[in-house]
């Protein structure tokens, strides 16, 4: 009886292991062929986001990988306003190629680290940095998949010339990537991002349906609450401060490091403060 049970258990484990293995292989084949985030195409030196409306879900990994392939001579740094509003194809640029490295709701720390990553790959000759007030708030802590490990810190860094393996693994065998693959296959939506990092549409697929004016008001109201509760005055302290007392640092230190890098490289760095909607400023004044 023991031998029979032992044999049955071994057969069950063998079948379960084989099913899991072949299931993962099938998932990986679908995800690699569809490549919803464009990461596998970048391994062969191609940055092609046409027909990839799901890129935004993995934009932090995608932009870090794209910079390695593009090796831009000019960079756009900043938050979503820079990501949507500054066009790498505008004729004013003195150098080409230009890559829009704008991020969704970053801290100054993340902007600085992505700049250092791009700088480790290739020293840019021209930089435009769009500054948003919320990025200076030391209490602001965005919920993102940001990882320091996928970013290079110097030209000799491994990540300056190699893909971040955990990003590739997630893009190959994760359930989220599989869902993105099927959405990519079924979607008629155009890609949110151009190959040069510019976000060409402000709204994600499905975000605005029905009456556009009504939905715009709803979305704007939600964004206003998000700015107030998560960005300008995040919990638990509900304060806007420049200094992180626990870390003994200031958000201005991050800006100083960006300026120092640009000075050391002899880069043409230009900065401006991104505009904020008047209703946002009026709301903030009343708080």
Secondary structure as GFF3:
##gff-version 3
##sequence-region A 1 287
A	DSSP	alpha_helix	2	34	.	.	.	ID=ss1
A	DSSP	alpha_helix	39	43	.	.	.	ID=ss2
A	DSSP	three_ten_helix	55	58	.	.	.	ID=ss3
A	DSSP	alpha_helix	59	70	.	.	.	ID=ss4
A	DSSP	beta_strand	74	77	.	.	.	ID=ss5
A	DSSP	alpha_helix	80	85	.	.	.	ID=ss6
A	DSSP	beta_strand	98	100	.	.	.	ID=ss7
A	DSSP	alpha_helix	108	121	.	.	.	ID=ss8
A	DSSP	beta_strand	126	131	.	.	.	ID=ss9
A	DSSP	three_ten_helix	133	136	.	.	.	ID=ss10
A	DSSP	three_ten_helix	148	150	.	.	.	ID=ss11
A	DSSP	three_ten_helix	158	160	.	.	.	ID=ss12
A	DSSP	alpha_helix	165	173	.	.	.	ID=ss13
A	DSSP	alpha_helix	175	186	.	.	.	ID=ss14
A	DSSP	alpha_helix	212	226	.	.	.	ID=ss15
A	DSSP	pi_helix	227	232	.	.	.	ID=ss16
A	DSSP	beta_strand	243	244	.	.	.	ID=ss17
A	DSSP	beta_strand	249	250	.	.	.	ID=ss18
A	DSSP	alpha_helix	251	265	.	.	.	ID=ss19
A	DSSP	beta_strand	268	273	.	.	.	ID=ss20
A	DSSP	alpha_helix	278	286	.	.	.	ID=ss21
###
